Amino acid sequence: MTWGSLNDFLVMGGYALYVWGSYGMAAVLAVAEIMALRARRRRAMDELRRARSAPDGSMR
């Protein structure tokens, strides 16, 4: 598909809502996944720190 102008590109042949909505949803989900991974890593690291500082060295 060729586009004659920026507007033609943005309109995507009438499928702009689907195309750009898909890109937007993918971006939102990628950011959410990164945030979830960081939170999970932070919790795991905190758990390890607590386990190391426990007197008997055990985890719970």
Backbone hydrogen bonds in HBPLUS format (Angstrom, degrees):
<---DONOR---> <-ACCEPTOR-->    atom                        ^
c    i                          cat <-CA-CA->   ^        H-A-AA   ^      H-
h    n   atom  resd res      DA  || num        DHA   H-A  angle D-A-AA Bond
n    s   type  num  typ     dist DA aas  dist angle  dist       angle   num
A0009-PHE N   A0005-SER O   3.14 MM   4  6.49 154.2  2.20 145.5 152.5     1
A0010-LEU N   A0006-LEU O   2.89 MM   4  6.21 162.0  1.92 154.4 158.9     2
A0011-VAL N   A0007-ASN O   2.91 MM   4  6.06 149.7  2.00 150.4 158.3     3
A0012-MET N   A0008-ASP O   3.13 MM   4  6.23 135.1  2.34 138.1 148.5     4
A0012-MET N   A0009-PHE O   3.21 MM   3  5.21 133.4  2.44  97.0 109.3     5
A0014-GLY N   A0011-VAL O   3.12 MM   3  5.66 141.7  2.27 113.8 123.5     6
A0015-TYR N   A0012-MET O   3.10 MM   3  5.29 165.2  2.12 111.0 115.5     7
A0019-VAL N   A0015-TYR O   2.90 MM   4  6.08 175.3  1.90 165.7 167.2     8
A0020-TRP N   A0016-ALA O   2.81 MM   4  5.67 157.9  1.86 151.5 157.3     9
A0021-GLY N   A0017-LEU O   2.93 MM   4  5.48 139.1  2.10 125.4 137.8    10
A0022-SER N   A0018-TYR O   2.93 MM   4  5.93 147.5  2.04 138.2 146.3    11
A0023-TYR N   A0019-VAL O   3.06 MM   4  6.39 160.7  2.09 150.6 155.6    12
A0024-GLY N   A0020-TRP O   2.86 MM   4  5.97 159.1  1.90 144.0 150.5    13
A0025-MET N   A0021-GLY O   2.88 MM   4  6.03 159.9  1.92 145.5 150.8    14
A0026-ALA N   A0022-SER O   2.95 MM   4  6.10 160.7  1.99 148.7 154.2    15
A0027-ALA N   A0023-TYR O   2.99 MM   4  6.20 155.7  2.05 147.5 153.9    16
A0028-VAL N   A0024-GLY O   2.94 MM   4  6.18 162.2  1.97 151.6 156.4    17
A0029-LEU N   A0025-MET O   2.92 MM   4  6.09 164.5  1.94 152.1 156.2    18
A0030-ALA N   A0026-ALA O   2.93 MM   4  6.07 150.1  2.02 143.2 151.6    19
A0031-VAL N   A0027-ALA O   3.02 MM   4  6.24 161.9  2.05 151.7 155.7    20
A0032-ALA N   A0028-VAL O   2.92 MM   4  6.14 159.0  1.97 148.1 154.6    21
A0033-GLU N   A0029-LEU O   2.90 MM   4  6.03 153.8  1.97 143.8 150.5    22
A0034-ILE N   A0030-ALA O   3.06 MM   4  6.28 157.8  2.11 146.5 152.0    23
A0035-MET N   A0031-VAL O   2.97 MM   4  6.23 160.5  2.01 151.2 156.5    24
A0036-ALA N   A0032-ALA O   2.91 MM   4  6.11 156.5  1.97 147.3 154.0    25
A0037-LEU N   A0033-GLU O   2.90 MM   4  6.11 158.7  1.94 149.6 155.3    26
A0038-ARG N   A0034-ILE O   3.00 MM   4  6.22 157.6  2.05 147.9 153.8    27
A0039-ALA N   A0035-MET O   3.01 MM   4  6.23 158.2  2.06 147.5 153.3    28
A0040-ARG N   A0036-ALA O   2.91 MM   4  6.10 159.5  1.95 149.7 155.6    29
A0041-ARG N   A0037-LEU O   2.89 MM   4  6.06 156.7  1.95 147.9 154.2    30
A0042-ARG N   A0038-ARG O   2.90 MM   4  6.08 158.6  1.95 146.3 152.5    31
A0043-ARG N   A0039-ALA O   2.97 MM   4  6.23 158.3  2.01 148.3 153.7    32
A0044-ALA N   A0040-ARG O   2.97 MM   4  6.19 157.3  2.02 145.3 151.8    33
A0045-MET N   A0041-ARG O   2.84 MM   4  6.08 160.6  1.88 154.2 159.3    34
A0046-ASP N   A0042-ARG O   2.95 MM   4  6.15 157.5  2.00 147.6 153.8    35
A0047-GLU N   A0043-ARG O   2.93 MM   4  6.12 155.7  1.99 146.2 153.1    36
A0048-LEU N   A0044-ALA O   2.95 MM   4  6.25 154.4  2.02 147.1 153.8    37
A0049-ARG N   A0045-MET O   2.93 MM   4  6.19 157.2  1.98 148.8 155.0    38
A0050-ARG N   A0046-ASP O   2.91 MM   4  6.17 159.6  1.95 150.7 156.1    39
A0051-ALA N   A0047-GLU O   2.94 MM   4  6.15 155.2  2.00 145.7 152.9    40
A0052-ARG N   A0048-LEU O   2.91 MM   4  6.13 154.0  1.98 149.1 155.6    41
A0053-SER N   A0049-ARG O   3.04 MM   4  6.21 147.7  2.14 144.2 152.6    42
A0054-ALA N   A0050-ARG O   3.04 MM   4  6.14 117.0  2.45 138.6 153.2    43
A0054-ALA N   A0051-ALA O   3.37 MM   3  5.20 149.5  2.47  93.2 101.8    44
A0057-GLY N   A0054-ALA O   3.15 MM   3  5.01 146.6  2.26  99.0 109.0    45
